[in-house]
């Protein structure tokens, strides 16, 4: 978590580090598959299919990186703000009913908020359990103040 004087943001460095380790292996496996398929069944259909699948692979990897770098969740005193590709959303702590962590104990995890506005999930969150405790403490403080 990055701390400022007014707010802090969730981070996703551990997911980005994981991507740096895993993506070269995935690309290498794809290249081996392309080589094998071109040797077994050379032709226009095979090369077109492999090109389309390669494009989807690149699109998926770029989507993960864009989400990690551009999706911001900022925690303030009474609310949290979500920003992603020119969309903004504000959720007050007292509107949140529950907070779930999908994989407790992992280096990054999905954090899901259940509120009166529906379900909101944050993917690849570093220190998700600490953020859950922070939100629950804000919820408790808001409840005690009321």
C-alpha positions as CSV (number, residue, x, y, z in Angstrom):
1,X,0.0,0.0,0.0
2,X,1.3,3.4,-0.9
3,X,0.7,5.9,1.9
4,X,0.0,9.6,1.3
5,X,-1.1,12.2,3.8
6,X,-4.8,12.2,2.5
7,X,-5.2,8.7,1.1
8,X,-3.5,5.5,0.0
9,X,-3.9,3.3,-3.1
10,X,-3.9,-0.5,-3.5
11,X,-0.9,-1.8,-5.4
12,X,-0.4,-4.6,-7.8
13,X,3.4,-4.9,-8.0
14,X,3.3,-8.6,-7.0
15,X,1.1,-9.4,-9.9
16,X,3.3,-7.5,-12.3
17,X,6.3,-9.3,-10.9
18,X,4.5,-12.6,-11.5
19,X,3.7,-11.6,-15.1
20,X,7.4,-10.8,-15.7
21,X,8.2,-14.4,-14.7
22,X,5.3,-16.2,-16.4
23,X,4.8,-14.4,-19.7
24,X,8.1,-15.4,-21.3
25,X,7.3,-19.0,-20.5
26,X,3.8,-18.7,-22.1
27,X,5.2,-17.0,-25.2
28,X,8.0,-19.7,-25.5
29,X,5.3,-22.5,-25.2
30,X,3.2,-20.7,-27.9
31,X,6.3,-20.5,-30.2
32,X,7.0,-24.2,-29.8
33,X,3.3,-25.0,-30.6
34,X,3.5,-22.8,-33.7
35,X,6.6,-24.5,-34.9
36,X,5.2,-28.0,-34.4
37,X,1.9,-27.2,-36.1
38,X,3.6,-25.6,-39.0
39,X,5.8,-28.7,-39.5
40,X,2.8,-31.1,-39.1
41,X,0.3,-29.2,-41.1
42,X,1.7,-26.3,-43.2
43,X,-0.8,-24.2,-44.9
44,X,-2.8,-21.0,-45.0
45,X,-5.4,-22.1,-42.5
46,X,-2.8,-23.0,-39.9
47,X,-0.8,-19.8,-40.3
48,X,-4.0,-17.7,-40.1
49,X,-5.3,-19.6,-37.1
50,X,-1.9,-19.3,-35.3
51,X,-1.8,-15.5,-36.1
52,X,-5.3,-15.0,-34.7
53,X,-4.4,-17.0,-31.5
54,X,-1.2,-15.0,-31.2
55,X,-3.1,-11.8,-31.4
56,X,-5.5,-12.9,-28.7
57,X,-2.5,-13.9,-26.5
58,X,-1.0,-10.4,-26.9
59,X,-4.4,-8.8,-26.3
60,X,-4.8,-10.8,-23.1
61,X,-1.4,-9.9,-21.8
62,X,-1.8,-6.2,-22.6
63,X,-5.2,-6.3,-20.9
64,X,-3.7,-7.6,-17.7
65,X,-0.9,-5.0,-17.8
66,X,-3.4,-2.1,-18.6
67,X,-5.6,-3.2,-15.7
68,X,-2.7,-3.4,-13.3
69,X,-1.4,0.0,-14.2
70,X,-4.5,2.0,-14.9
71,X,-7.1,0.7,-12.4
72,X,-6.8,2.8,-9.3
73,X,-8.5,2.3,-5.9
74,X,-7.9,5.2,-3.5
75,X,-8.9,5.0,0.1
76,X,-10.0,8.2,1.8
77,X,-11.3,8.9,5.3
78,X,-15.0,8.2,4.6
79,X,-15.0,6.6,1.2
80,X,-13.1,4.9,-1.5
81,X,-12.8,6.0,-5.2
82,X,-12.3,3.8,-8.2
83,X,-10.8,5.1,-11.4
84,X,-10.3,3.1,-14.6
85,X,-10.2,4.4,-18.2
86,X,-12.1,7.7,-17.7
87,X,-14.7,6.0,-15.3
88,X,-15.0,7.1,-11.7
89,X,-17.0,5.5,-8.9
90,X,-17.3,6.4,-5.2
91,X,-18.3,3.9,-2.5
92,X,-18.9,5.1,1.1
93,X,-17.6,2.8,3.8
94,X,-21.0,2.7,5.5
95,X,-22.6,1.4,2.2
96,X,-20.3,-1.8,2.4
97,X,-21.9,-4.9,3.9
98,X,-19.1,-7.3,3.7
99,X,-15.5,-7.7,2.3
100,X,-14.1,-11.0,1.0
101,X,-10.6,-12.1,0.0
102,X,-10.6,-14.9,-2.5
103,X,-7.2,-16.5,-1.7
104,X,-6.1,-15.5,1.9
105,X,-2.3,-15.9,2.4
106,X,-1.3,-15.5,-1.2
107,X,1.0,-12.7,-2.5
108,X,-1.9,-11.2,-4.5
109,X,-5.6,-11.9,-4.4
110,X,-9.1,-10.7,-5.4
111,X,-10.9,-8.4,-3.0
112,X,-14.7,-8.4,-3.3
113,X,-16.9,-5.7,-1.7
114,X,-20.6,-6.3,-1.2
115,X,-22.6,-3.1,-0.9
116,X,-26.0,-1.7,-1.4
117,X,-24.8,-0.8,-5.0
118,X,-23.9,-4.4,-5.8
119,X,-20.7,-6.4,-5.9
120,X,-17.4,-4.8,-6.8
121,X,-14.2,-6.8,-7.3
122,X,-10.6,-5.7,-7.4
123,X,-8.3,-8.2,-9.0
124,X,-4.6,-8.9,-8.3
125,X,-4.5,-6.8,-5.1
126,X,-1.3,-6.8,-3.0
127,X,-1.9,-7.3,0.8
128,X,-5.6,-7.9,0.3
129,X,-6.1,-9.1,3.9
130,X,-4.7,-5.9,5.3
131,X,-7.0,-3.8,3.0
132,X,-10.0,-6.0,4.2
133,X,-9.0,-5.2,7.8
134,X,-8.7,-1.5,7.0
135,X,-12.2,-1.4,5.4
136,X,-13.7,-3.3,8.3
137,X,-12.0,-1.0,10.8
138,X,-13.4,2.0,8.9
139,X,-16.8,0.3,8.9
140,X,-16.5,-0.3,12.7
141,X,-15.5,3.4,13.3
142,X,-18.4,4.7,11.1
143,X,-20.8,2.4,13.0
144,X,-19.5,3.5,16.4
145,X,-19.7,7.2,15.4
146,X,-23.4,6.8,14.3
